[in-house]
Amino acid sequence: MKPPPFEYHAPFTVVEALRILETHSNARILAGGQSLMPMLNMRIASPDHLVDINRIAGLTGIREEGAWVTIGSMTRQREIEFSPLVRARLPLLAEAITWVGHRQTRNRGTVGGSLCHLDPSAEQPTVAMALDAVVEIAGPRGQREMSMRDFAVDVMTSALAPTEILTAVRMNAWSARHGWAFLEFARRHGDFAIVSVAVLVELDGQQRISRLSLTLGGVCRTPFRLRASEQALTGMQGDGIDLAPARRECDGLDAMSDPQVPAWYRRRVAFTLLTRAIPVAIERARRGRNPR
């Protein structure tokens, strides 16, 4: 299959790319192309202009900034996978990135492309939601920032305007002694996740949960934080934790449904994965496991 005809642009600066987006309607950004190119070939997307931002300097790199880790939007997933800084400060992301497609996918795929594509089953938006990420956006009116919670609007729909470019994402690094776990259920490795869960936990001196993040991917129309469960479970002892609040919240979710995977099944798998991931995260927090 072949893509529909389009005019190709390859700017060298963000300013040049923004000018193209502002002066040409029905334009799409090409980053890694792992999602967009199949959509073009299947005629799901039909842009009149394709703006390739691979030549723009300054959109790659991983750096630590206080309690945050900033990742340039054009940073390849393979670089994230092998980054010592990511393993040390964002072990949840390091664990989740290995579930993304296959090595060939991660060689080209970018963090910004995944966040903008916003497939509800994708691993990186789920982790970004779990880590209270902030996206950095460049547009005709200058720079702006937005929380991942506000950025994820709907299925494959972000709050990014047609004339804007996502330039970086900042993820909130938890303390060195936190625990984490990422689990995913798919028909086979490399397939899109049917359900994924991302868990972060910190314990106090009495081994009670002092901080908790529970996020589901592939269940709702965007990555979903189980905030009611987070609040209910905070303060509980890590040993023998009562997950009834999580079960109730999962059972009440407005889950997606299709002929292959009905909503009730997504809800059930979500809770099952939580029962497996939460103990792993708690045990890592208890042991103070730090990949550094």
SVG drawing of the C-alpha trace seen along z (x, -y; Angstrom):
<svg xmlns="http://www.w3.org/2000/svg" viewBox="-19 -35 44 49">
<polyline fill="none" stroke="black" stroke-width="0.4" points="0.0,0.0 1.1,-3.5 0.4,-6.8 -1.7,-9.5 0.2,-12.4 1.7,-15.1 4.2,-17.9 7.4,-17.1 9.1,-19.7 12.4,-19.2 13.0,-22.3 16.3,-22.8 14.9,-24.8 11.8,-24.9 11.0,-28.4 11.1,-27.2 8.9,-24.2 6.4,-26.5 6.3,-28.8 5.4,-25.9 2.7,-24.7 1.2,-28.2 1.1,-28.8 0.1,-25.3 -3.2,-23.7 -3.7,-20.0 0.0,-19.4 1.3,-16.6 4.6,-16.3 6.8,-13.4 9.0,-12.3 10.0,-8.6 7.2,-7.6 6.5,-4.3 2.8,-5.2 2.3,-7.8 3.8,-5.9 1.5,-2.9 -1.5,-5.3 -0.4,-7.0 0.0,-3.7 -3.4,-2.5 -4.9,-5.9 -6.1,-6.5 -4.2,-9.8 -4.2,-12.0 -2.1,-15.2 -1.4,-17.6 1.9,-18.5 4.4,-16.3 6.8,-18.2 9.9,-16.1 11.5,-17.4 14.4,-14.9 16.9,-17.5 16.1,-20.0 18.9,-20.2 18.2,-20.5 15.2,-18.2 17.1,-15.2 18.8,-14.4 18.1,-13.3 19.1,-15.5 18.4,-15.8 17.0,-19.1 16.5,-18.9 13.6,-16.6 12.8,-16.3 14.2,-14.4 13.8,-16.2 13.7,-14.2 13.8,-15.9 10.8,-15.0 13.0,-13.5 14.9,-11.2 14.7,-7.7 13.2,-5.0 16.3,-2.9 18.3,-5.8 15.9,-5.8 16.1,-2.1 19.9,-2.2 20.2,-5.5 21.9,-5.2 20.1,-8.3 16.7,-6.9 17.5,-3.6 18.6,-5.6 15.9,-8.2 13.0,-6.9 13.1,-3.1 9.4,-2.8 10.1,-4.2 13.2,-2.0 11.0,1.0 8.1,0.0 10.2,-1.0 11.2,2.7 7.5,3.5 7.4,1.0 7.2,3.0 10.5,4.6 14.1,3.4 13.6,2.1 10.6,0.1 12.5,-1.5 15.4,-2.4 13.2,-4.9 10.3,-5.6 10.5,-8.8 9.1,-9.8 7.4,-12.9 5.8,-10.9 4.3,-8.5 3.0,-11.2 1.4,-13.1 0.0,-10.0 -1.7,-9.2 -2.7,-5.6 -4.4,-4.6 -2.5,-1.3 0.9,-2.9 3.4,-2.6 5.0,-6.0 1.8,-8.1 0.9,-5.7 4.2,-6.2 4.0,-10.0 0.6,-10.1 2.0,-8.0 4.9,-10.3 2.8,-13.6 4.8,-14.6 4.8,-18.1 5.1,-18.6 6.9,-21.6 5.3,-23.0 6.5,-25.6 4.0,-27.6 3.6,-30.8 3.0,-32.7 6.1,-31.2 6.6,-28.5 4.0,-27.0 3.8,-24.0 0.9,-21.6 0.4,-18.7 0.0,-15.3 -3.4,-15.2 -4.6,-18.1 -2.6,-17.1 -4.4,-13.8 -7.8,-14.7 -9.2,-11.6 -8.2,-8.6 -5.3,-9.6 -6.2,-13.3 -3.9,-15.6 -4.3,-19.3 -1.6,-20.2 -2.8,-22.8 -2.2,-22.2 0.4,-25.0 2.4,-23.7 5.3,-21.3 6.0,-19.2 9.7,-19.9 10.3,-18.0 8.7,-16.2 9.6,-16.6 9.0,-13.6 8.8,-13.8 11.5,-11.5 10.5,-10.0 12.9,-9.4 15.7,-7.0 14.0,-4.5 10.7,-4.3 9.3,-1.1 7.9,-0.6 6.4,2.0 5.1,2.0 3.1,5.0 1.3,5.5 -1.0,8.0 -1.0,8.5 -1.7,11.4 2.0,11.7 5.1,9.7 5.4,6.6 1.6,6.3 -0.4,3.4 -1.3,3.8 -4.8,4.9 -4.2,3.6 -1.1,2.2 -0.5,1.0 2.1,-1.4 2.7,-1.4 4.8,-3.7 5.0,-3.5 6.9,-5.0 6.8,-3.7 7.3,-5.5 9.4,-4.3 6.5,-2.1 6.3,-0.4 3.0,-2.2 2.3,-3.6 3.1,-7.3 2.8,-8.0 1.2,-6.0 0.6,-6.3 -1.7,-3.8 -2.2,-4.2 -3.9,-2.0 -3.2,-1.9 -5.5,-0.4 -8.6,-0.5 -10.0,-4.0 -9.8,-6.4 -6.7,-7.9 -4.2,-6.7 -6.1,-6.7 -5.0,-7.4 -6.9,-5.5 -6.8,-8.5 -9.6,-7.3 -7.7,-4.1 -4.4,-6.0 -6.1,-8.0 -7.8,-5.0 -4.6,-2.8 -2.3,-5.6 -1.6,-5.0 -2.2,-1.2 0.5,1.3 2.5,2.6 2.1,6.2 -1.3,7.7 -2.6,4.6 -6.4,4.6 -7.0,3.9 -10.8,3.8 -10.8,0.0 -8.9,0.7 -11.3,3.5 -14.3,1.2 -12.7,-1.6 -11.8,0.8 -15.3,2.3 -16.7,-1.2 -14.5,-2.3 -16.0,-3.5 -13.8,-1.1 -13.4,-0.8 -15.1,2.1 -14.7,3.7 -15.7,7.1 -12.4,8.7 -12.0,7.2 -15.2,6.2 -15.2,3.6 -15.8,6.1 -12.7,8.0 -10.5,4.9 -11.7,4.1 -11.0,7.6 -7.5,7.8 -6.7,4.3 -7.4,5.4 -5.6,8.7 -2.5,6.9 -2.7,4.5 -2.8,7.4 0.5,8.5 2.2,5.2 1.5,3.5 3.3,6.2 6.3,6.0 6.5,2.2 6.0,2.5 8.8,5.1 11.2,2.9 10.4,0.0 10.9,2.1 14.3,3.2 15.2,-0.3 16.2,1.1 18.0,-1.6 19.3,-0.7 22.2,-3.2"/>
</svg>
